[in-house]
Amino acid sequence: MEGGGGGGSDLAKLGDVEYLLARCAGARRQGDASAARAWLATARMVFPRDARVQMEAYRDQSQGRRARQAARTLGVMLESMDSASSTTSAPSGGEKLLRHEVAR
């Protein structure tokens, strides 16, 4: 997969959420924190309830030592998992992702 620069062929094969998160990761690898945050902000605006986007936002905030923002994001994730689990007995994709992240 190509980094944050031009549109590589690997990026063209990704879905919308994956594309935005890949651009965020590419910018972060290149040391461009502002661009990484911009890609992540775009992903959060377009896909506010997507568990992968929320998890990436949580990671970014917790690694950036922004505890209040990370706590808010984690709270939103937990609330969305709680409301999803009340409608279904099987764990949601976000719940599985969060469990995996917590186990690390």
N, C-alpha and C positions, 0 to 999 in steps of 0.2 A: 504494500500500500504506500502511496506517495504521501509526503508530508503536507504542510499547509499551503504550499505553492500551487501553481496552476491545476487544472482539472485533470488528474491522471486517470488512466483507463480503469484502475482498480476502484477509484471513487465513483466512476460512472455506473458501476455494477451494484452499488449500495442503495438501500431504501432511503427515504427522506430523513428519518431519525438517525440512522447509521451514518449518513453523509455528514450531517451537522456535527455529530459527535466525533467523527473521524477528522474533520477540519479542525475542531477544537483540540484534539489530541496532537495533530500535526503542528499546529501553531505553538502548543505547549512544548513539544519536542524541539522546536526551533528557538525556543526561549522568548517567544513573543506573548507575554502574559496578557497584554491588552487585546490582542487578536483572539486568543483562546477564550477570554471572558466574553468577547463580542459574539463568537460562534455559540458559546453556551447560552448566552442571553437570548439569542435568536431561537435556539432550540427550545428554551423554556417558554418563550412567547408563543411559538407555533404549536408545541406539544406539551402544554403545562401539566398534563396528568400522566405522561409516559413515565413508567418506572425507571427506565434506563436514563432518561434525562434527569429525573429527580436524583437518582443515585450519583450521577456525574456531578451535579450541582452540589450535593452533600459532600462528596470527596473534595471537590475544588475548595469549598468553604472551610472544611475541617483541616485540609492541608495548608490552606492560606491563613490559618489561625484566626478565622472569623467565627468565633464560637456562637455568637447570638444568631447569625444567619444560618449556620449549620444546624443549630437546635431548632430553628423555625422550619427549615426544610425537612429535618427528620420528623418533626411533629406532623407536618402535612403528609409525609409518606405513611406514617403510622395511622393517621386518621383515614387516609384513602384505603389502606389495607383493612382497617376495621370495618369500614362501610362495605367494602367488597366481600369480606368474609361473612357479613351478616346476610348477604344475598346468596352465597354459595358456601358449601362446606369444604370444598377443595381450596388449598392455598393458591392465591393469585400469583402471577408472574413476578409482581413487585415484591410480594412477601417472600417468595423463594430467593429472589435476588438479595433482599435485605438480610435474610437468614444466612446466606452464603457470605455476605460482607461482614456480618457480625462474627461469624465463626472464624474469620481470618485473623 
